Amino acid sequence: MATITRTPTPSLFDIPSPAPAPQVPKTLEETGLRTDFIEQLLVKTLYTGEATGLVVADRMRLPFGLLEPLIEHARAERLVEVRGTTGSGSASTSSMVSTREGSPGFSNQISSSPAAT
C-alpha cells in the first residue's frame, strides 16, 4: 500500500501580496478619473435605492469628503435628491435617493474613457 504524503496548504496570511494596496486618494485628481465620470458613477450607485452619503462612499470605495462636493453638484443639477442631513461639513451624513429615470443631464451610458484628461 502506497503512503500519501500531503503538504500543508498555506493560509492567505502566508502568501505574499503581489502588490501593496493603493493609497487612498486625497483629491479627485488623484483618482485618475474625470470628475464627470465619478459623478455618473455616483448617480448610478444611487439607482439601487436610497443610501446615506457614507454608504455611497463605501460602495464607491472613495472617501466621503471627496464625494460631498459631487453630491451637492448632482443635487443642484437635480440628479439626486437629498432627503435630509445630520451633522455639518465633512462630518455630515446625507440621506439621498436618485431621481426618476430620465433625469435631465444624465446619460445612462458611461463614457468608455474614464481616465483623466
C-alpha positions as CSV (number, residue, x, y, z in Angstrom):
1,M,0.0,0.0,0.0
2,A,1.3,3.4,-1.0
3,T,1.7,6.2,1.5
4,I,0.2,9.5,0.5
5,T,2.2,12.5,1.7
6,R,0.3,15.8,1.9
7,T,2.0,19.1,2.2
8,P,0.1,21.7,4.2
9,T,-1.8,24.3,2.3
10,P,-0.6,27.8,3.1
11,S,-3.0,30.2,4.6
12,L,-3.8,33.6,3.0
13,F,-1.5,35.2,5.5
14,D,1.4,33.1,4.4
15,I,1.0,34.1,0.7
16,P,2.9,37.3,-0.1
17,S,0.8,40.0,-1.6
18,P,1.8,40.7,-5.2
19,A,1.4,44.5,-4.8
20,P,0.8,46.9,-1.9
21,A,-2.7,48.4,-1.6
22,P,-3.1,51.7,-3.3
23,Q,-3.1,54.9,-1.3
24,V,-6.5,56.5,-0.5
25,P,-6.9,59.5,-2.9
26,K,-7.0,62.9,-1.1
27,T,-8.2,64.7,-4.2
28,L,-10.4,63.8,-7.2
29,E,-7.4,64.3,-9.4
30,E,-5.5,61.6,-7.5
31,T,-8.2,59.0,-8.5
32,G,-7.0,59.4,-12.2
33,L,-10.7,59.6,-13.2
34,R,-12.6,62.5,-14.7
35,T,-14.9,64.3,-12.3
36,D,-17.9,63.8,-14.6
37,F,-17.2,60.1,-14.7
38,I,-17.1,59.9,-10.9
39,E,-20.4,61.9,-10.8
40,Q,-22.0,59.5,-13.2
41,L,-20.9,56.5,-11.1
42,L,-22.3,58.3,-8.1
43,V,-25.7,58.6,-9.7
44,K,-25.6,55.0,-11.0
45,T,-24.7,53.8,-7.5
46,L,-27.9,55.5,-6.2
47,Y,-30.1,53.7,-8.7
48,T,-30.0,50.8,-6.3
49,G,-32.1,53.0,-3.9
50,E,-31.7,55.4,-1.1
51,A,-28.5,55.5,0.8
52,T,-26.5,57.7,3.2
53,G,-23.5,59.6,1.8
54,L,-21.2,57.4,3.9
55,V,-22.8,54.2,2.4
56,V,-22.4,55.6,-1.1
57,A,-18.7,56.5,-0.3
58,D,-18.2,52.9,0.9
59,R,-19.8,51.4,-2.2
60,M,-17.6,53.6,-4.4
61,R,-14.5,53.0,-2.3
62,L,-13.8,56.7,-2.1
63,P,-13.7,59.0,1.0
64,F,-16.9,60.8,1.7
65,G,-15.0,64.1,1.7
66,L,-14.2,63.7,-2.0
67,L,-17.8,62.8,-2.9
68,E,-19.5,65.5,-0.9
69,P,-19.0,68.3,-3.5
70,L,-20.1,65.9,-6.2
71,I,-23.3,65.1,-4.2
72,E,-24.0,68.8,-3.9
73,H,-23.4,69.3,-7.6
74,A,-25.7,66.4,-8.5
75,R,-28.3,67.8,-6.2
76,A,-28.1,71.3,-7.9
77,E,-28.4,69.5,-11.3
78,R,-31.4,67.6,-9.9
79,L,-29.8,64.3,-10.5
80,V,-30.2,63.2,-6.8
81,E,-32.5,64.3,-4.1
82,V,-31.1,64.9,-0.6
83,R,-33.8,63.9,1.9
84,G,-32.0,65.2,5.0
85,T,-28.7,65.7,6.6
86,T,-27.3,65.3,10.1
87,G,-24.2,67.0,11.3
88,S,-22.3,69.6,9.3
89,G,-19.5,69.8,6.8
90,S,-17.4,66.7,6.3
91,A,-19.0,65.1,9.4
92,S,-22.4,65.2,7.8
93,T,-24.2,62.1,6.5
94,S,-26.7,62.8,3.8
95,S,-29.7,60.7,3.1
96,M,-30.3,60.7,-0.6
97,V,-32.2,59.0,-3.4
98,S,-31.7,59.1,-7.1
99,T,-34.4,61.0,-9.1
100,R,-36.8,59.4,-11.5
101,E,-35.4,57.8,-14.7
102,G,-34.6,60.2,-17.4
103,S,-33.1,62.8,-15.1
104,P,-32.0,65.8,-17.1
105,G,-28.3,65.9,-17.9
106,F,-27.6,62.3,-17.2
107,S,-26.9,59.7,-19.8
108,N,-27.4,56.0,-19.0
109,Q,-24.2,55.4,-20.9
110,I,-20.9,56.0,-19.1
111,S,-18.2,57.1,-21.4
112,S,-15.7,54.4,-22.2
113,S,-12.8,56.6,-21.4
114,P,-12.7,57.1,-17.6
115,A,-9.1,58.3,-17.5
116,A,-8.4,61.9,-16.5
117,T,-7.7,64.2,-19.5
